[in-house]
Amino acid sequence: MARFRNEKDYFHGKAANTGILLVNLGTPDAPDARSLRRYLREFLSDPRLVEIPRLVWYPILYGIILNKRPAESAKKYATVWREDGSPLLAIAKQQCAALQQEMSIRFQGPVKVALAMRYGTPSIPDTLRKMKQDGMQRLLVFPLYPQYCAATTATTFDAVYKELSRWRWTPELRQVNHYHDHPSYINALADSVRKHWAEHTPHELLIMSFHGIPKRNHNLGDPYFCECLKTARLLGEALALKPEQYKVTFQSRFGKAEWLQPYTDKTLQELPATGVKNVDVICPGFSADCLETLEEIQEENREYFLEAGGENYQYIPALNNSAQHIQVLADVIQLHTQGWPETSEDWNTQTCQHQAKISQTEAKKAGAKQ
């Protein structure tokens, strides 16, 4: 098998564009055990996600987890599944479409936005190949994770690099590592809380729940924990909250190892006994609502809190496809694409078309087939 793919679809003079690849974690194709097994097999086989030797991990994965977890997870997904499919994918598609409109307003040159999922469909390899066919010559990889984490952000880059390593011709490449402290992002989070409080009575404590990672990963140098704390501090400052008015917690742990603490579920179970019986919960690390926010936070953890004696529990939705969130993502894109022709104020369509024709003519003179 050839190491590099042929570039049969390349021809001189093809109109170039800047491609923006939005990437989120992924989702099963359907809320059933078969789809979950396929999704979890890909997800949990990623060495970035599970840093355990394969000889130890695979017997556990294939012998235990993939035989029990798919059916359990399918039931949870069924509770949040929408008519248009998975919440995460449906919202991501809306974000992609809205961003494409915003790109046409901000930039004169062709900037095309595409969506991929790290696990499941649409896949990163398939999306990149389609972008190449459409003339993408400059690529910004934008994982939709505000805080950098090796298990999310880095594995996205791994998948992109793996695909590009097979290309004979590769695009100029840039990547967004994080935007956890970008002013637009912090302001959007703060405005979402203010809007929620304008419609509902503010409660005595704001829980900021981030997705957890094993504590070992933090000790080995993953900056995720620190970036979560910075986001929380900046959000607290933007809302003029005192330190005792908000609390950072971590959710969605898996397995028996110690993860980042305090745990969200344990915290909510313990708070009523301390006198805190009214809370608001926001998940600043999620760019779109998904299973972890809609089922785990909005439903499961609500039950924990109320059963422990809590009285009022309100979940503040993710930024999703709100107009302000689209502006945040566009601001990050604009920052990272500076200097590229399509995003320059000097872009001129007629000049570019003229240069493309010259390139095509000269290539033919030189003996090119196209």
N, C-alpha and C positions, 0 to 999 in steps of 0.2 A: 504494500500500500504506500502510495506517495506521501512523503512527509508534509509537503505543502500543496494546498489546493491550487488548481489552475485558475487563472484570472480571465476566463473566456468572456466574461461580461464586461471587461474593461475596454474602453476605447478612448482615444485622444479626443479632447474637446468636450467630454461629458461635463455637464454643469455640476459644479461642486457645491457642497453645503456643509454646514456645521451640524453635527448630530448630538442631541442631548439624550443620553440613555438613563431614564429613570428606573431604579431597581428597588423593589421591596422584597420582603422575605419569601412570600409564596403562599400557596393555598392548595388544598386538594381540589380535584375537578368536581367532586360531588360529596355530599355528606353521608357517605356509605363506607363500610369497612374495607371494601376492595380499593377504593380511591385513597382512603387514609393509609392503607398498608403501602401502596406505591409511593405516596408522598413521604411518609415517615421513613421508608427505606432510603430514599435519596437524602432526606434531611439529616437523619441520624448517622449516615455513613460519612458525613463530612468530617475530616480530621480536625478542621478548625473548630467544629462544634463540640466534638467529644475527643478530648486529648488523652485517650487511653489506647495502649497498643492494640492493633487490630486483632492479634491472636487472642487477646483477653476480651475485647469488646464484641467482636462478631458473634461468638457463641451466645452472648447475652442478648444481643440485638435480634438475631435470627431465631434463637431458641426460646426466648421468653417474650421480649417486648413486642415484636411484630406478630406474635400469636395472640396477645391479650390487648394491647393498647389500641389498635385500629378500631375495634368495635366500641370501646369506651369513648374514644375521641369522636367517633362518628355521631354518637348521641349528643355530644356537646355542640358540634358543628351544626347539627340539625336545628338547634334552638336559636341560632343566629342567622341561618341561611335566608337569603332574600329571594324574591322572584327573579332578580337579575343575577343571582348566583352568590358567590362568596362576598361578604362585605368588603374585605380587604381589596380584592380584585376589582369589584365594581367601583369603589371609591377611587382606586388608583387610575382606572380608565377615565374617570371624570377629571381627576387632577391633570392627567396627560393632555386631554382635550382642551382644558382651560388654559394650561401653560402654552400650548401651541398658539392659541389666540393671542396670548400676552406676548409671545415672541414676535409675532407679526406686527405688533404695535411698537415694541421696543427697538427692534432691529430692522434695518432696510434690506439686509441680505437674507438669503434662505437659511433659516435655522429650524431644523426639524426635530420634534420631540417624539421619542418612542418609549414604550414601556416593556419591561421584562421582569420576571420573577426569578429569584435565585434558585428556588426549588419549584418544580411544577411548570405550568405553562402560563403565559408565553415564556419560553426559555431564553436565557441570555444568548446562546449560540445562534438560535434561529432569528432572534431580533437583530443581532449584529449583522448577520448575512443579508437580511432584508435592507438594513440601513446602507450597507455597502452597495447593493444593487441600485439604491436610490441616489447614489453619488456622494455619500458621506466621505469627506476627506479629513475632517477634524472631528474629534470625539471627546465629549465631556461625560464621564461616568459619574452619575449622581445617585448614590445609595440614599434612600429616604430615611436615614437614621441620624437624628441630630447629634447624638453622642457617638463617638468612635468606639467600636468594639471589634476585636478580632473575629468573633463568632458571627458578626453580621456584616460590618463594613469590609473587613479584610477578605472575607470569603467571597464577597462580590467581586473584588478586584482579581482574586484568584481565577474566578470563572471567566472574566473578561480576558485576562492574560493567556489563559489556556486556549481560548478560541483564537485570539489574535496570533498565537504562536504557530498556527497552521496556515496563516495567510502569507502569500508571497509578497503582497503589498499591504502595509499596515498604515493606518491613519495617524496623524498627529494626536497625541493622547494627553488628556488632563483628567484629574479626578478630584472629587469633593470628599475630603476625609471626614469632615464634621461641620456643623454650624450651631453647636450647642450654646454659643454665647453671641451669636449674630444679633445685633440690636433689633432687626425686623422680627426675628423669631421670638425673642423675649417679649417684645411689645404685643405680638399677636397672641401669645399665651396669656399675657396679662389682660388684654382686652376680652379674651374669651371668658376669663374668670369674672371680670367686671360685668359683662353681659349676663352671665349666669346669675350673679348676685343681684342684678337689677330686676331679674324675673323671679328669683327665689330668695328667701331670707338667708343671708350669710350665716354660716354656722361657726361654732367656736374654734374649730381646727380645720386647716386645709391639709389634707394628705396628698403628697406628691409621690406617686407610686411609679417607679421605674422597673423595667424588666431586669431580673437578676442574672448574675453570672457566678460561677464557682469562685469562692474566695481565693483559691489557688491561682486562678488566672490573674487576679488583681495583684497578688504577691509576686507573680512572675513578670509584671510590667505592663499589663493592659491598662490604659488610661481611663477606661470607661467610668469607674467609680468616681474619679475626680471630676470628670466632665459632668456627670449627673449632679454632683454636689454644687458645681458652679452654676449650672442651669437653675437649680433650686434657689440658690442664694440670689441670683439676679432677678428671678421671678418674684421672690419675696420682697426684694428691694423695690421693684417696679410697682408692687401692690401696697407698699408701705406697711408691710407686716412686721411685727416683732418676732424674734426667733421662736418664742413660745406659741405663736399663732399658726405655725406650719411645721410639718414633719416629713422627712424623706424616708421612704420605705422601698422594699424591693420584692417583686412578685415572681410567680411562674418558675419556682425552682423545680429541679428534676433530679431524682436519685437521692442517695443517702449522704453525699458529701456536703460540707458546709458551704453555703452560698453567702453573698453579700447580705448584711443585716443592717437594720431590723427588717424582718419579714413582714410583708403587708398583711397577710392573713392573721398571723399571731398578734400583730399590733392592734388590729381591729377587734380581735377577741378580748384583748386586755384593756382597751381604753375605757369601756363603760365602768369598770371597777375603780378606775382612777377619777371618775366624775365627768369624763368627757363622753357625752351621749349624743352629740350632734356634730356630724362631720361632712365636709365636702371632699371629694376625691378627684384628682386630675392625674393623667398619665402623660407627662411631657415628652417621654421618649418615643411615643407612637405618633407617626404622621397621619395615620388613618385608623379608624376603629376596626377592630378585628376580634377574633375569638378571645384573646387575652384581655381586652377591655370590655366587650359586650357581655361575655359569659362569665369570665373569671371575676372582673371587678364590679360590673354593674349588677350581677345576679348573685354569684357564689359568695363573694366577700360581703355583700349587703346582708345576706342571711347570717353569716358569722357574727357580724356586728349587732344586728337586731336580736339574735338569739342570746347574745352575751349581755343584753340589757340596754343596748343603744336605742335611741328614739327616732332620730332623723338621719338619713344617709342619702346623699345626692352625688351622682357621678357627673362630672363636667366633660362633655364629649371632646374627642380629639379635634384638631383643626380641620381635618378632612379636606373637602374641596371648597371651603369658604373663600370668598374673594380675597380676604386678607392673607390667608395661607398661600394662595397662588402668588400674591405679591412677594411674600417671603421667599418662596422657591425661585421666583424670577430674579429677585435681588441677588441670591446666591449664584445663580447661573451667570448673571451679568458680571459679577465680581470675578468669576473663574474663567470667563471667555474673553477677557480684555486682550486686545491686540490681534485677535483673529479677524480675517477680512470680512466675514459675514456680519460681525457685530460692530464693525467700525462705522463711524459717521461718514467716512469717505467712500463707502460702498456705492458703486454705480453699476446697475444692471446692464446697461448698454455696453459699457466698457468691458465688462466680464464676458458678455456674449461675443463681442468682437475678438477678444483674446482667445476664446475657445475655438472660434472658426479658424484663426491663424494657426493654432496648435494642431487642429485637425488637418489643415492643408499641408503644413510642414511635415507632419507624420506620414502622410500619403506619399509625399515626395521622397521621404527617406525609406520607403518600402514597407511601411506598416500595413497590416491587413485591414485595419479599420481607421 
